[in-house]
Amino acid sequence: MKCTKYLGFCLMVMLLLAGCSSNGNNTNQAESSETTLDKAKRQGFITVGFANEMPYAYATPDGKLTGASVEVARKVLTNLGIEQMDGVLTEFGSLIPGLQAQRFDLITAGMFITKERAEQVDFANPEYSIGEAIAVKKGNPLNIHSYEDIKNNPDVKVAVMVGVIEVNYLKSVGVQESQIVTVPDQPSAISALQSGRADVITMTGPSLQAVLDSAKDSEIERVMDFEQPIVDGNSVRGYGAAVFRQEDDEFREAFNQELQKLQESGELLDILMSFGFTEQELPGDMTTEELLN
């Protein structure tokens, strides 16, 4: 009799443990199947990667994350129910690897949409379009007005940030690898020009203007009659967008829907204008799908 009661007690304990184990597994399964968007909504925050590049994404002296791309993303995410953005400062060339390694869940760095990058990550629709620009020493002593001028003078050194699209543009028009000085960020590009390690620096128009305004160096000037590069027979004009992991289709599509609302309401232009953009930098009806086809 005692043996029967003992066996019954053991059976009850085993059933209870099995039930607890099953609930734990169900919870783990639910968490593992949770999408990035669902997780961000549940937690109320998301982690974003940025490269400290004005005016797209940068940290202010007091540590606040801001910039055109950041504020567009902040508005979109708020409308999606995600109130907080936690920034991870990363060199531009490390943004995509960091996203893939899940160091963060979204890139807000003004990254241009390219076919090469689209093989690794997915882009939202563009939030702006931008041309290129250059800066030189005061008076433009080497008479540089285009990437072609850099190519035609093999002694000219041009500073660019590692991983940016300008490297591809320079090489496409024939600038030699030995002429390209790669730097980790914008301040380093300015330093290269100031120290003589480079004769010219290049980046997108708003970005260059922002870094020149910040440097306040009267010995450096922007080349206002710069000729846009011609690559594969087409004038170069880049389109910047937020970047997602390839498995985050739901998140990207939700982002696109809210971005479209911002553009239709005029809020997108208002945000961009506060960072030195104009109506000419709006993306119009261009989509990422069209850019990649």
N, C-alpha and C positions, 0 to 999 in steps of 0.2 A: 504494500500500500504506500509506504513511504517512498519506495523507488518510483512508483507511478506518479506521485505528486512531484517528485524531484524532476522527473523527465518532462512533465507538463510545464514546470517552471522554466526549465532550460529552453523548451520550445518557444515559450512566450518571449524570453529574452532575445532569442535568435531572430524572431519575427520583428521585434522592435528595432533591433540593430539593422536589420535588412531594410526596414522602412526609413530609418535615419539615413542610411547609406544611399538609398534611392533618392531621397529628397536632396541630399548633397549633390548627387550626380546631376539631378534635374537642374539645380541652381547653376552648377558649373556649365552645363550644356547651354542654359539660357544666356549666361554671360558670354560664352564663346561665340554664340550666334548673334550677339548684339552688334549692330552696325556702328560705324564711327559716328554717324549722325545721331543715332539713338543714344549712344553713350554720352555724347556731348550735351544733348538735351537733358539727359538724366542728371549729369554732374553739374550742368550750368556753366561749364567753361570748356575751352579747347586750347591746345598747344599749337602755336604756329611758328614756323621758321622764317627768319628774316636775315638780311645781310648788311644792315646798317648803311644803306645807300639812299641818300637824299635824291629826289623828294618822294621816293616810292615807299620805303620802309626803313625807319631808323629810330634810335633811342634818343630822347632829349637829355640834356645834362642832369635832369632830376630822375631819369630812368623810365620815363613814360614812353611806351611804344606808340609811334604815330607814323604818318606818311600817307600819300595818296592811296596806295594799295591797301595799307592797313585800315584806313578809315572807311574805304569802300567795303572791305571785308567785315569790319566791325558793325557797320549798318546792316549788311546782309545777315550776319550771324545773329544780331539782336532781333531782327525780324523773324528769324527761325527759332527764336526762343533760347539762344545761347548768349548769355549776358557778358561773359568774361573771356578775354583773350590773353593767354600767357605766352610771351615771346621767348624764343630761343635764338640767340645771336649766333650766326654761323657764317663762315666765308661763303661767298656766292657759289663757288665750285663744289661746296659740300652740301648744298641745299637738297638736291635730288637724292643723293645717297642717304642723307639724314631722314628724309621722308620715307624712303623705302625701308630703312632700318627702324621705323616707327619711333624715332626720337621726337617727332611731332606729327600732327595729323593734317596739316595744311601749310602750304607755302604762300606767304604774302610778301613778295619781294620785287614786284614789277617785272617778273620773268617773261621774256618774249616767247611766244608760241613758235616752235620749230618742229619739223618732222623728226629730227634726231632726238629731241627731248621727248616727243610724243611716243616714242618707242618704249620709254621707261615709265612715264607718268601720264596722267590725263589732265587736260587743261579745261577750266571753265571757259565760257565765252569771254572775249576780250572786253576790258573795261576802259581802254584807251588805245590810241595809236600814236606812234612817235617816230621822228626822224633822228638822224645822227648829228653830232656837233664836235668841234675840236677847239682846244685852247692852246696858245703858244706864248712865248715870251713877248713882252711889249714891243710893238712895232713889227711883229712877224718877220724877224730877220732872215729866215730861210724861205719866206714867200710861199707858205703852205696854205693851200685853199681847197685841197681835196685829198682823198686817199691815193689818187693817182700821183699827186705831187710827192707823197711819201715814198711810193714805189720807185719813182724816177730819180730819187736821190738816196742811194744806198747808205749814206752816212747818217741819215735821219733815223732817230730812235723814237718810237711811239709807245707810251705807257697805257696799258689797259688792265682791267681787273681780270683775274683768272676766272675762266669759265663763262665769260660774257659773250654775247653774240658778235660783238665788234671784232673779236679775234678771227672769226670765220669770214667776216666781211673784208678785213684787211688781207687775209690770205687769198681770198677769191679774186681780188683785183691785182694780185701779184706782189704784195709786200712780203719780203723775206722773213723767215722765222728769226733770223739774227737781228732784225730791226725791231722786233716786238719785245718790250719789257713788261713782264707780267707782275702785277702788284695785288695785294690781298684786298684792298679797299680804296675808297675815294681819297681819303687824306694821304694815303701812300702815293697815289697818282700825282697829286699836287706837289708832294715832297720831291718826287722824281723829276718833275719839271723845274721846280725851284733850285734843285741841287745840280741840274745839268745832266742827270742820268738819262733824261728823255728830253726831246726837243718839242714834243707835242703830246697831248693827252686827248683821248677820245672817249665819249660816252653819249648817251642820248641827250637831246637838247635840254629838257627840264632838269635832268640830273646834273649836267654840266653847269647850268646856270646856278643851281642851288649850291653846288660845292664852291663855285667862284664867289658867290655872295657870302658864303661862310668864311672863306679864306681871307677876303678883304685885302688882297695883294695887288697893288697898283702896277706891279711889274709883270703881271699875267693878264692876258686878254683873250676873249672869245673871238674866233674868226667868223664874222657875221655873214660874209659872202661865201660860206662853205658850200661846196657842191655835193649833193647827196650821192653816195656810192651807187654804181650800177653793177649789179650782180646777175649773171645769166640773162642779161638783156633787160632787166627790170630795175627801176629805182627802188632802193631799199627803204622800206617803212615797216617798223616793227609793231606788233600788237601784244600788249601785256595782259596777263591774266593770272588768277589764282590757280594753284596747282594741287592736284589730288592724287592719292594712290589709285592705281588702275582698278582695284576692287571696290572703290567707293563711288560707284555709279549713282546710287541714290542721293548721296551727299552732293555730288557735283550737279545733278539735275535740279535739286532743291535750291542750290546756290544760284544757278542760272535763272531760275524763275524769279527769284527775288531781285537779282541784278537787272533783269529786264524791266521790272516794275520801277526801279530806281531811275533807269534811263528814260522811261516814258513820262515819269513825273517831273523830271528835271533835277532831281536830287543828285544824280550822278555828276552832272556838270557842276553843281554847287560845290560838291566835295572836291572835285578835281581843281576847280578854280582857286580854292584856298591854298593850293600847293603850286601855283604858278602855271597851271594848264589853261588852255583856252578851248573854245568850241571846236577849233580845228583838230584838237587831240581826241575828240569823241570817236568811238569805234564805228558809229553809224550802224548799218544793218549787218556788218560782217560777223560771221560766226567762226568758231574754231574749226568746224567741219569744212567750211569753205576754204579756210586758210591751209588746211592740210591736204586738200584734194587738188 
